[in-house]
Amino acid sequence: MKHYFLSLFLFGFFLIFVSACAQKKQGKEVYLFTSFHEPANEGLRFLYSEDGVHWDSIPGIWLKPTLGKEKLMRDPSIAKGPDGTYHLVWTTSWKGDLGFGYASSKDLIHWSEQRMIPAMIHEPTAVNVWAPEIFYDDTEKEFIIVWASCIPGQFPAGEEEDNNNHRLYYLTTNDFQSFSETKLFFDPGFSVIDGVIVKRRNDYVLVFKDNTRPNRNLRVAFAQTPIGPFFNISEPFTEEFSEGPTVAKVKDDYLIYFDLYREKIYGAVKTRDFIRFKNITNEIRIPQGHKHGTIIKVPFFIVENLKHLKE
């Protein structure tokens, strides 16, 4: 009889332990990386990681592009709002479109109707709207979207041709129905694209691509607000032909991922202060074909739902 009750007790304890482990796993967060594959006409893809270093693909296409002259989905950038809604923006064409794509979702499976946000409609000579990057400002309770555009003749001629002399622009919104006036976000005096805002405890960091021909690599600058002005531009901290940065906070480190597009691989550096950078490209694992997007943290069950839907 004693053995019976002991077995019953141990079995009950085991069930409680298993249930607690399952609840803990369901409650944890994992890293999600938005992605696309060239030639960028298929749609939105996802990667996921539990440690922020080793990544696996989630099979499937989760949103097929329908907007713009070329109907592309390049540079998908995502942010989560305070109500739990995920907001996605992306590049719709290489040239000719005066806006960027937008859609939203609660579960990353079912998406709203796609809409073109007319970011540069007031500049009819603008060549492009590239790589919109979305950032939620929890101080002002609004979303900031930053992108690169080239307006021929708008800035002094530098090392780039007039149709490749980019600057960063931005607009804000709190509901994706009404939007602020488009304004210049960052003009470092040279062609710049791919701007990513990172919030720290006491300031903000802008990670961006120096798009001039001698460089084509990544730098950072610093500001007291997410819309700048940004100062103290760093020297480049990546090799040439680097673009599409995104930043993941992993424990005490910031991991800056970037697309080494000439080598057709992904690279990364690790930093704690955005002053000293350690190359960790040989330590990360990124699936072949992945192109740049944004890294965020999502509940574990979101990724599980995505994975199971394609099984």
MARBATI-63769 format. One record per residue (C-alpha): x, y, z; residue number from 1. Coordinates in pm, 1 decimal. Example, Ala and Ser with C-alpha at 12.3 -4.5 7.8 and 13.67 -1.06 7.14 Angstrom:
# residues 2
+----------+----------+----------+-----+
!        u !        v !        w ! pos !
+----------+----------+----------+-----+
!   1230.0 !   -450.0 !    780.0 !   1 !
!   1367.0 !   -106.0 !    714.0 !   2 !
+----------+----------+----------+-----+
END
This chain:
# residues 311
+----------+----------+----------+-----+
!        u !        v !        w ! pos !
+----------+----------+----------+-----+
!      0.0 !      0.0 !      0.0 !   1 !
!    286.4 !    237.3 !     85.2 !   2 !
!    436.1 !    174.1 !   -259.4 !   3 !
!     99.3 !    247.6 !   -418.4 !   4 !
!     62.7 !    585.0 !   -246.5 !   5 !
!    427.3 !    669.3 !   -315.1 !   6 !
!    380.0 !    591.2 !   -685.3 !   7 !
!     60.5 !    796.6 !   -690.7 !   8 !
!    241.9 !   1087.2 !   -522.5 !   9 !
!    533.6 !   1070.6 !   -765.5 !  10 !
!    302.7 !   1052.8 !  -1064.2 !  11 !
!    107.9 !   1355.0 !   -941.1 !  12 !
!    432.0 !   1543.6 !   -883.9 !  13 !
!    545.2 !   1453.0 !  -1236.2 !  14 !
!    222.3 !   1587.7 !  -1388.2 !  15 !
!    259.1 !   1912.0 !  -1193.6 !  16 !
!    621.8 !   1942.3 !  -1306.8 !  17 !
!    534.4 !   1878.8 !  -1671.4 !  18 !
!    248.0 !   2128.5 !  -1655.7 !  19 !
!    470.2 !   2391.8 !  -1493.9 !  20 !
!    738.0 !   2339.0 !  -1759.9 !  21 !
!    481.2 !   2369.8 !  -2037.7 !  22 !
!    337.5 !   2689.6 !  -1889.5 !  23 !
!    685.4 !   2834.7 !  -1849.4 !  24 !
!    773.1 !   2752.1 !  -2209.9 !  25 !
!    447.7 !   2898.0 !  -2338.8 !  26 !
!    507.9 !   3216.9 !  -2143.0 !  27 !
!    861.7 !   3276.5 !  -2264.5 !  28 !
!    963.6 !   3493.7 !  -2557.2 !  29 !
!   1174.6 !   3403.6 !  -2857.7 !  30 !
!   1338.0 !   3609.5 !  -3130.8 !  31 !
!   1161.1 !   3651.8 !  -3465.2 !  32 !
!   1341.0 !   3776.2 !  -3778.0 !  33 !
!   1136.5 !   3905.2 !  -4074.4 !  34 !
!   1282.5 !   3793.8 !  -4405.6 !  35 !
!   1247.5 !   3769.8 !  -4781.4 !  36 !
!   1424.1 !   3583.0 !  -5060.8 !  37 !
!   1543.0 !   3735.3 !  -5387.0 !  38 !
!   1398.1 !   3843.6 !  -5624.3 !  39 !
!   1157.3 !   3957.7 !  -5349.0 !  40 !
!    833.4 !   3884.9 !  -5534.8 !  41 !
!    721.3 !   3588.2 !  -5324.1 !  42 !
!    644.9 !   3757.8 !  -4993.9 !  43 !
!    710.1 !   3762.1 !  -4621.1 !  44 !
!    917.0 !   3490.9 !  -4453.7 !  45 !
!   1021.4 !   3438.2 !  -4091.3 !  46 !
!   1319.1 !   3301.7 !  -3900.1 !  47 !
!   1318.1 !   3232.7 !  -3526.8 !  48 !
!   1575.8 !   3180.4 !  -3253.6 !  49 !
!   1569.4 !   3104.1 !  -2883.0 !  50 !
!   1914.9 !   3249.2 !  -2812.6 !  51 !
!   1936.3 !   3529.0 !  -3070.0 !  52 !
!   2240.4 !   3364.9 !  -3233.6 !  53 !
!   2128.4 !   3039.9 !  -3397.1 !  54 !
!   1836.5 !   3081.3 !  -3635.9 !  55 !
!   1597.7 !   2843.8 !  -3812.3 !  56 !
!   1346.9 !   2908.3 !  -4090.1 !  57 !
!    973.1 !   2890.9 !  -4036.4 !  58 !
!    847.1 !   2733.4 !  -4360.8 !  59 !
!    598.2 !   2921.0 !  -4570.6 !  60 !
!    508.4 !   3258.0 !  -4720.9 !  61 !
!    297.8 !   3461.0 !  -4478.4 !  62 !
!    200.3 !   3765.8 !  -4682.1 !  63 !
!    215.8 !   3795.4 !  -5060.9 !  64 !
!    283.3 !   4148.5 !  -5192.0 !  65 !
!     15.5 !   4319.7 !  -5400.7 !  66 !
!    126.3 !   4684.1 !  -5397.2 !  67 !
!    338.4 !   4908.4 !  -5616.7 !  68 !
!    471.2 !   4902.4 !  -5969.4 !  69 !
!    682.5 !   4592.0 !  -5910.4 !  70 !
!    474.2 !   4427.5 !  -5634.0 !  71 !
!    780.8 !   4341.1 !  -5427.3 !  72 !
!    825.2 !   4280.6 !  -5058.2 !  73 !
!   1178.0 !   4384.5 !  -4973.4 !  74 !
!   1316.4 !   4492.3 !  -4636.0 !  75 !
!   1014.0 !   4386.5 !  -4425.4 !  76 !
!   1026.2 !   4571.0 !  -4094.1 !  77 !
!    796.7 !   4493.3 !  -3801.7 !  78 !
!    705.9 !   4643.9 !  -3465.5 !  79 !
!    454.0 !   4549.0 !  -3198.9 !  80 !
!    212.4 !   4808.9 !  -3068.7 !  81 !
!     90.2 !   4843.2 !  -2709.8 !  82 !
!   -236.2 !   4665.6 !  -2798.8 !  83 !
!    -49.6 !   4357.3 !  -2924.2 !  84 !
!    -92.5 !   4434.2 !  -3294.2 !  85 !
!    206.0 !   4372.2 !  -3521.5 !  86 !
!    266.0 !   4643.6 !  -3781.2 !  87 !
!    464.7 !   4561.6 !  -4096.6 !  88 !
!    613.9 !   4799.8 !  -4354.1 !  89 !
!    819.8 !   4714.5 !  -4664.0 !  90 !
!    971.1 !   4833.7 !  -4993.1 !  91 !
!    730.1 !   4779.1 !  -5283.2 !  92 !
!    952.9 !   4866.4 !  -5582.0 !  93 !
!   1312.1 !   4955.2 !  -5664.4 !  94 !
!   1207.3 !   5281.2 !  -5831.7 !  95 !
!    896.1 !   5480.4 !  -5907.0 !  96 !
!    678.9 !   5423.7 !  -5600.5 !  97 !
!    635.6 !   5726.8 !  -5375.3 !  98 !
!    533.7 !   5525.7 !  -5069.7 !  99 !
!    585.7 !   5202.9 !  -4878.9 ! 100 !
!    365.8 !   4902.5 !  -4810.6 ! 101 !
!    179.3 !   4851.2 !  -4482.7 ! 102 !
!    -27.3 !   4571.7 !  -4323.1 ! 103 !
!   -105.0 !   4462.3 !  -3966.1 ! 104 !
!   -177.6 !   4137.8 !  -3783.8 ! 105 !
!   -256.9 !   4007.7 !  -3437.1 ! 106 !
!   -102.4 !   3663.5 !  -3489.2 ! 107 !
!    133.1 !   3700.5 !  -3791.0 ! 108 !
!    -91.7 !   3459.3 !  -3979.3 ! 109 !
!   -401.5 !   3663.2 !  -4064.3 ! 110 !
!   -320.6 !   4005.0 !  -4213.6 ! 111 !
!   -514.4 !   4320.4 !  -4284.7 ! 112 !
!   -560.6 !   4456.0 !  -4633.5 ! 113 !
!   -233.8 !   4591.0 !  -4772.4 ! 114 !
!   -213.0 !   4969.6 !  -4810.6 ! 115 !
!     37.7 !   5203.1 !  -4970.7 ! 116 !
!    147.4 !   5481.7 !  -4734.7 ! 117 !
!    220.8 !   5783.8 !  -4961.4 ! 118 !
!    538.3 !   5891.6 !  -4784.1 ! 119 !
!    693.4 !   6100.7 !  -5065.1 ! 120 !
!    385.7 !   6201.1 !  -5264.1 ! 121 !
!    481.0 !   6565.3 !  -5206.2 ! 122 !
!    812.7 !   6506.2 !  -5388.8 ! 123 !
!    712.3 !   6388.9 !  -5739.3 ! 124 !
!   1075.8 !   6376.7 !  -5857.3 ! 125 !
!   1177.0 !   6134.3 !  -5581.1 ! 126 !
!   1347.7 !   5830.9 !  -5732.1 ! 127 !
!   1246.2 !   5578.4 !  -5468.1 ! 128 !
!   1129.3 !   5489.9 !  -5119.2 ! 129 !
!   1365.5 !   5229.3 !  -4977.7 ! 130 !
!   1376.3 !   5012.1 !  -4667.1 ! 131 !
!   1117.4 !   5165.4 !  -4433.2 ! 132 !
!   1208.7 !   5083.7 !  -4073.7 ! 133 !
!    939.2 !   5101.2 !  -3806.7 ! 134 !
!   1006.9 !   5194.3 !  -3443.9 ! 135 !
!    757.2 !   5233.6 !  -3158.4 ! 136 !
!    832.0 !   5535.4 !  -2941.2 ! 137 !
!    693.1 !   5441.1 !  -2599.7 ! 138 !
!    753.0 !   5794.0 !  -2470.2 ! 139 !
!    539.1 !   5977.5 !  -2725.1 ! 140 !
!    315.4 !   5670.7 !  -2780.8 ! 141 !
!    357.9 !   5676.6 !  -3157.6 ! 142 !
!    525.1 !   5486.9 !  -3439.3 ! 143 !
!    817.6 !   5637.2 !  -3627.1 ! 144 !
!    885.9 !   5509.7 !  -3978.7 ! 145 !
!   1225.6 !   5596.1 !  -4130.0 ! 146 !
!   1323.5 !   5530.7 !  -4492.6 ! 147 !
!   1573.7 !   5638.3 !  -4758.2 ! 148 !
!   1482.9 !   5842.4 !  -5065.0 ! 149 !
!   1679.5 !   6013.7 !  -5337.4 ! 150 !
!   1555.1 !   6349.8 !  -5466.3 ! 151 !
!   1783.0 !   6460.1 !  -5752.7 ! 152 !
!   1930.4 !   6804.2 !  -5695.2 ! 153 !
!   1807.4 !   6826.1 !  -5336.3 ! 154 !
!   2152.5 !   6803.1 !  -5176.8 ! 155 !
!   2502.0 !   6915.7 !  -5279.2 ! 156 !
!   2671.0 !   6680.6 !  -5520.4 ! 157 !
!   2895.7 !   6442.4 !  -5333.1 ! 158 !
!   3060.4 !   6120.2 !  -5431.8 ! 159 !
!   2732.9 !   5977.1 !  -5558.8 ! 160 !
!   2543.4 !   6050.8 !  -5877.1 ! 161 !
!   2233.0 !   6264.0 !  -5841.9 ! 162 !
!   2001.5 !   5962.3 !  -5868.6 ! 163 !
!   2184.3 !   5779.8 !  -5587.5 ! 164 !
!   2235.3 !   6063.0 !  -5337.4 ! 165 !
!   2006.0 !   5937.9 !  -5059.6 ! 166 !
!   1901.1 !   6084.6 !  -4728.0 ! 167 !
!   1679.7 !   5944.8 !  -4451.0 ! 168 !
!   1323.5 !   6075.6 !  -4404.9 ! 169 !
!   1050.4 !   5995.8 !  -4153.7 ! 170 !
!    687.6 !   6031.7 !  -4056.3 ! 171 !
!    492.4 !   5939.1 !  -3743.5 ! 172 !
!    151.8 !   5790.8 !  -3666.7 ! 173 !
!    -35.0 !   5647.2 !  -3370.5 ! 174 !
!   -313.3 !   5472.9 !  -3561.2 ! 175 !
!   -194.1 !   5416.2 !  -3922.4 ! 176 !
!   -491.1 !   5619.1 !  -4041.3 ! 177 !
!   -348.7 !   5969.1 !  -4007.2 ! 178 !
!     17.1 !   6052.9 !  -4052.6 ! 179 !
!    244.7 !   6341.9 !  -3978.1 ! 180 !
!    410.4 !   6549.0 !  -4248.4 ! 181 !
!    717.0 !   6381.4 !  -4396.2 ! 182 !
!   1038.2 !   6540.3 !  -4267.8 ! 183 !
!   1410.7 !   6500.9 !  -4317.3 ! 184 !
!   1540.6 !   6258.4 !  -4054.1 ! 185 !
!   1917.5 !   6237.9 !  -4105.4 ! 186 !
!   2158.3 !   6421.5 !  -4334.4 ! 187 !
!   2518.9 !   6335.0 !  -4247.8 ! 188 !
!   2649.7 !   6514.3 !  -4556.7 ! 189 !
!   2676.5 !   6200.2 !  -4767.5 ! 190 !
!   2449.1 !   5936.1 !  -4918.3 ! 191 !
!   2288.3 !   5723.0 !  -4646.9 ! 192 !
!   2028.1 !   5442.4 !  -4639.4 ! 193 !
!   1898.6 !   5170.1 !  -4403.0 ! 194 !
!   1850.3 !   5360.4 !  -4077.4 ! 195 !
!   1760.1 !   5165.7 !  -3760.4 ! 196 !
!   1672.3 !   5329.3 !  -3427.0 ! 197 !
!   1782.1 !   5160.1 !  -3102.8 ! 198 !
!   1661.9 !   5277.8 !  -2761.4 ! 199 !
!   1903.2 !   5257.8 !  -2468.8 ! 200 !
!   1851.2 !   5362.4 !  -2108.3 ! 201 !
!   1951.8 !   5727.2 !  -2152.3 ! 202 !
!   1978.1 !   5786.7 !  -2526.7 ! 203 !
!   1915.0 !   5654.0 !  -2876.3 ! 204 !
!   2146.8 !   5503.9 !  -3135.4 ! 205 !
!   2102.9 !   5519.4 !  -3511.4 ! 206 !
!   2263.6 !   5232.0 !  -3702.1 ! 207 !
!   2286.5 !   5313.1 !  -4072.6 ! 208 !
!   2459.3 !   5236.1 !  -4401.1 ! 209 !
!   2709.1 !   5483.7 !  -4543.3 ! 210 !
!   2606.5 !   5437.4 !  -4905.7 ! 211 !
!   2899.1 !   5617.8 !  -5066.8 ! 212 !
!   3101.7 !   5415.3 !  -5315.3 ! 213 !
!   3427.2 !   5413.7 !  -5115.2 ! 214 !
!   3247.9 !   5274.9 !  -4810.2 ! 215 !
!   2911.5 !   5094.9 !  -4840.9 ! 216 !
!   2940.6 !   4986.4 !  -4479.4 ! 217 !
!   2778.2 !   5052.5 !  -4141.9 ! 218 !
!   2820.3 !   5335.1 !  -3890.9 ! 219 !
!   2634.9 !   5461.9 !  -3583.7 ! 220 !
!   2532.3 !   5802.2 !  -3447.0 ! 221 !
!   2375.4 !   5912.5 !  -3117.0 ! 222 !
!   2085.2 !   6134.7 !  -3001.8 ! 223 !
!   1874.4 !   6219.9 !  -2698.8 ! 224 !
!   1543.2 !   6158.5 !  -2879.5 ! 225 !
!   1444.8 !   5894.7 !  -3137.0 ! 226 !
!   1403.6 !   6160.4 !  -3407.4 ! 227 !
!   1741.3 !   6320.0 !  -3339.7 ! 228 !
!   1933.9 !   6527.4 !  -3411.0 ! 229 !
!   2200.4 !   6256.7 !  -3432.2 ! 230 !
!   2564.1 !   6344.4 !  -3365.8 ! 231 !
!   2903.3 !   6179.4 !  -3311.6 ! 232 !
!   2901.5 !   5970.6 !  -3627.3 ! 233 !
!   3134.1 !   5674.5 !  -3584.6 ! 234 !
!   3389.3 !   5534.6 !  -3819.9 ! 235 !
!   3270.5 !   5228.4 !  -4015.9 ! 236 !
!   3262.6 !   4910.3 !  -3807.5 ! 237 !
!   3186.4 !   4658.5 !  -4082.6 ! 238 !
!   3354.4 !   4563.4 !  -4407.5 ! 239 !
!   3248.9 !   4696.3 !  -4746.3 ! 240 !
!   2924.2 !   4580.7 !  -4907.5 ! 241 !
!   2732.8 !   4562.7 !  -4576.7 ! 242 !
!   2372.1 !   4677.8 !  -4551.0 ! 243 !
!   2031.9 !   4614.5 !  -4395.4 ! 244 !
!   2125.8 !   4631.1 !  -4025.5 ! 245 !
!   1895.5 !   4518.3 !  -3746.8 ! 246 !
!   1969.7 !   4499.0 !  -3374.9 ! 247 !
!   1880.4 !   4235.5 !  -3114.3 ! 248 !
!   1937.8 !   4282.0 !  -2741.3 ! 249 !
!   2075.1 !   3951.3 !  -2608.9 ! 250 !
!   2141.5 !   3965.0 !  -2233.8 ! 251 !
!   2384.3 !   4255.4 !  -2185.6 ! 252 !
!   2493.6 !   4268.5 !  -2549.2 ! 253 !
!   2356.2 !   4427.3 !  -2862.6 ! 254 !
!   2394.8 !   4205.6 !  -3168.9 ! 255 !
!   2395.2 !   4400.5 !  -3495.0 ! 256 !
!   2304.0 !   4173.3 !  -3785.3 ! 257 !
!   2370.1 !   4284.7 !  -4142.4 ! 258 !
!   2355.4 !   4156.2 !  -4497.1 ! 259 !
!   2694.8 !   4097.8 !  -4660.8 ! 260 !
!   2532.0 !   4119.5 !  -4999.8 ! 261 !
!   2837.4 !   4068.6 !  -5220.1 ! 262 !
!   2930.4 !   3749.5 !  -5034.0 ! 263 !
!   2562.6 !   3646.1 !  -5010.9 ! 264 !
!   2592.3 !   3565.0 !  -4640.3 ! 265 !
!   2483.1 !   3723.9 !  -4313.8 ! 266 !
!   2726.6 !   3892.8 !  -4075.4 ! 267 !
!   2703.7 !   4019.0 !  -3718.1 ! 268 !
!   2895.4 !   4217.8 !  -3461.1 ! 269 !
!   2852.5 !   4231.3 !  -3084.1 ! 270 !
!   2874.3 !   4546.6 !  -2873.8 ! 271 !
!   2773.3 !   4681.2 !  -2534.0 ! 272 !
!   2839.5 !   5050.0 !  -2593.5 ! 273 !
!   2820.4 !   5099.4 !  -2973.8 ! 274 !
!   3181.8 !   5213.0 !  -2956.7 ! 275 !
!   3367.3 !   4882.8 !  -2947.3 ! 276 !
!   3251.3 !   4608.6 !  -3182.0 ! 277 !
!   3346.1 !   4241.0 !  -3200.2 ! 278 !
!   3285.6 !   4049.9 !  -3521.0 ! 279 !
!   3085.3 !   3732.3 !  -3449.5 ! 280 !
!   2998.5 !   3632.1 !  -3806.3 ! 281 !
!   3156.8 !   3291.4 !  -3753.0 ! 282 !
!   2942.7 !   3231.5 !  -3443.0 ! 283 !
!   2595.9 !   3295.1 !  -3586.1 ! 284 !
!   2381.0 !   3055.3 !  -3789.2 ! 285 !
!   2151.6 !   3202.1 !  -4053.6 ! 286 !
!   1962.3 !   2992.1 !  -4314.1 ! 287 !
!   2077.0 !   3026.0 !  -4674.0 ! 288 !
!   1883.6 !   3278.3 !  -4883.0 ! 289 !
!   1771.1 !   3495.8 !  -4592.2 ! 290 !
!   1760.1 !   3867.5 !  -4675.6 ! 291 !
!   1736.7 !   4150.4 !  -4430.6 ! 292 !
!   1442.9 !   4241.7 !  -4214.5 ! 293 !
!   1385.6 !   4324.6 !  -3846.8 ! 294 !
!   1438.4 !   4126.5 !  -3526.1 ! 295 !
!   1179.0 !   4150.1 !  -3249.8 ! 296 !
!   1079.8 !   3931.8 !  -2953.9 ! 297 !
!    745.0 !   3751.8 !  -2963.4 ! 298 !
!    566.2 !   3504.8 !  -2733.4 ! 299 !
!    671.5 !   3143.5 !  -2785.3 ! 300 !
!    319.7 !   3039.6 !  -2884.7 ! 301 !
!    324.4 !   3278.2 !  -3182.6 ! 302 !
!    616.5 !   3087.6 !  -3334.8 ! 303 !
!    463.6 !   2751.2 !  -3240.7 ! 304 !
!    139.6 !   2845.0 !  -3420.0 ! 305 !
!    332.1 !   2949.3 !  -3729.9 ! 306 !
!    534.3 !   2626.8 !  -3734.5 ! 307 !
!    238.5 !   2394.8 !  -3674.5 ! 308 !
!     29.1 !   2558.1 !  -3943.5 ! 309 !
!    276.6 !   2440.5 !  -4208.2 ! 310 !
!    331.0 !   2089.7 !  -4071.5 ! 311 !
+----------+----------+----------+-----+
END
